[in-house]
Amino acid sequence: MFFDGGCRGNRPGGAGAAVVRIAGDAGPYQVVWAGSMSYAAGTTTNNIAENLGLLTGLTACGKLGNSPVHVVGGSEMIIRQHRSRHPPKAAHLKPIYWTRRRLIAKVQVASWHHHLREFNKMADWLANQAMDSKRSSQVCLKQESSTAGLWRHLKELAGGDVGHWILEYGIANPAGEANVGL
């Protein structure tokens, strides 16, 4: 699962997440869900948007029944928190952290990886869509025909992100499939 989040001038914030199913170590891959969430609250910061991007992606993995999940994100701090299982120091982020921990157990997160923006383009694009449009949207593979242009663009972006992840880590579950949340 790939995730990202951001704010411009600290308002409004946006988050993006995508779930990609990968068959085997070398692909092929299939984008099965994507979300672009806009957060207009005056208290939304870049950190909150990143946290909510991860939370939304994990929630989608749980609803889709994708497990185990490999998480890839642009926030090194969030990845480090979950690898070490240390909650954030900021009190306002702790409830989000503990909600995510419950979801992490449910979807069986197998690994945590930090990727720079250049290898997390799909989630970054989704977060920017939310900030630019000030709207939230979620699409599932079942809706592909009604959103063909969007899916085509997401697949193009996912190719580089997933390709880098496979080259870097080459991870698959014992059944030969990996679910990567974007």
C-alpha positions in Angstrom: 0.0 0.0 0.0 1.5 3.3 -1.0 0.5 6.5 0.9 1.4 10.2 1.0 0.0 13.4 2.3 0.7 17.1 2.3 -0.3 20.7 2.9 0.5 23.9 1.0 0.8 26.8 3.4 -0.7 24.3 5.9 -4.2 24.5 4.5 -6.0 22.7 3.0 -4.4 19.4 3.3 -4.6 16.4 1.1 -3.7 12.7 1.3 -3.4 10.0 -1.2 -3.3 6.2 -0.9 -3.5 3.3 -3.3 -3.7 -0.4 -3.0 -1.8 -2.5 -5.7 -2.0 -6.2 -6.0 1.2 -7.8 -7.2 1.4 -11.4 -8.5 4.8 -12.8 -7.7 8.2 -11.2 -7.3 8.3 -9.6 -10.7 4.7 -8.6 -11.2 2.3 -8.2 -13.0 0.6 -5.6 -10.8 -2.9 -4.3 -10.6 -4.2 -1.1 -9.0 -7.3 -2.2 -7.1 -8.2 0.9 -5.1 -7.2 4.6 -5.0 -8.2 7.4 -2.6 -7.7 11.1 -2.8 -8.8 12.8 0.5 -9.1 16.6 1.1 -8.9 17.9 4.6 -10.0 21.5 5.0 -9.8 21.8 8.8 -7.8 24.7 10.0 -5.8 22.3 12.1 -4.6 20.1 9.2 -0.9 20.0 8.9 1.4 18.0 6.6 2.0 15.5 9.4 -1.7 15.0 10.0 -2.3 14.6 6.2 0.5 11.9 6.0 -1.0 10.1 9.0 -4.5 10.1 7.5 -3.2 8.9 4.1 -1.8 5.8 5.8 -4.9 5.3 7.9 -7.1 5.5 4.8 -5.0 3.1 2.8 -4.9 0.6 5.7 -8.7 0.9 6.0 -9.1 0.2 2.3 -6.8 -2.9 2.6 -9.0 -4.2 5.4 -12.2 -3.7 3.5 -10.8 -5.3 0.4 -9.5 -8.2 2.3 -5.9 -7.6 1.1 -3.4 -9.4 3.4 -0.5 -9.5 4.0 0.3 -5.8 3.1 3.6 -4.1 2.4 3.5 -0.4 3.2 5.4 2.1 1.2 5.3 5.8 2.1 7.0 9.2 1.8 7.1 9.9 5.6 10.2 8.4 7.1 9.0 9.4 10.5 5.7 7.5 10.2 7.5 4.4 8.8 10.1 4.5 11.7 7.3 4.9 14.3 5.6 1.7 13.0 8.8 -0.3 12.6 9.8 0.5 16.1 6.2 0.5 17.5 6.7 3.8 19.2 3.8 6.2 19.2 4.3 9.9 18.3 5.1 12.4 21.0 2.5 14.8 19.8 -0.8 14.2 21.8 -3.0 15.1 18.8 -1.4 12.3 16.7 -1.7 9.5 19.2 -5.3 8.6 18.5 -4.6 8.2 14.8 -1.5 6.1 15.6 -3.4 3.7 17.9 -6.3 3.4 15.3 -3.7 2.5 12.7 -2.0 -0.1 15.0 -5.3 -2.0 15.3 -5.7 -1.9 11.5 -2.1 -3.0 11.1 -2.8 -6.2 13.1 -6.0 -6.8 11.1 -4.4 -6.6 7.6 -1.1 -8.2 8.7 1.5 -5.6 7.6 4.5 -7.6 6.5 6.9 -4.7 5.9 7.4 -0.9 6.1 9.4 1.0 3.5 10.2 4.7 3.0 10.4 5.9 -0.6 11.3 9.3 -1.8 8.6 11.2 -3.8 10.1 10.1 -7.1 9.2 6.5 -6.3 5.9 7.3 -4.7 4.4 9.3 -7.6 1.0 7.7 -7.5 0.2 8.5 -3.9 1.8 11.9 -4.2 -0.3 12.7 -7.3 -3.5 11.6 -5.4 -2.6 13.8 -2.5 -2.0 16.8 -4.9 -5.4 16.0 -6.6 -7.1 16.4 -3.2 -5.3 19.7 -2.4 -6.0 21.1 -5.9 -9.6 20.1 -6.2 -10.5 20.5 -2.5 -12.5 17.3 -3.0 -12.2 13.7 -1.8 -12.7 10.7 -4.0 -12.2 7.0 -3.9 -12.3 4.5 -6.8 -12.2 0.8 -6.9 -11.2 -1.5 -9.8 -14.9 -2.3 -10.2 -15.4 1.3 -11.4 -12.6 1.2 -13.9 -14.8 1.6 -17.0 -16.5 4.8 -15.7 -13.1 6.3 -14.7 -10.9 5.0 -17.6 -8.7 8.1 -17.9 -8.0 8.2 -14.2 -7.1 4.5 -14.0 -4.8 4.8 -17.1 -2.9 7.6 -15.4 -2.7 5.7 -12.0 -1.4 2.6 -13.8 1.3 4.7 -15.5 2.4 6.2 -12.2 2.2 2.9 -10.4 4.5 1.2 -12.9 7.5 3.2 -11.7 6.6 3.0 -8.1 5.9 -0.7 -8.1 8.9 -1.4 -10.3 11.3 0.4 -7.9 9.8 -1.4 -4.9 10.2 -4.8 -6.6 13.8 -4.0 -7.6 14.7 -2.7 -4.2 13.0 -5.3 -2.1 11.7 -8.1 -4.3 9.1 -9.1 -1.6 6.2 -11.5 -2.2 4.2 -13.5 0.3 4.4 -17.3 0.4 1.4 -17.6 -1.9 3.3 -15.7 -4.6 1.3 -12.5 -4.3 2.0 -9.3 -2.5 -0.5 -6.5 -1.7 1.2 -3.2 -1.8 -0.8 -0.2 -0.5 -0.2 3.0 -2.3 
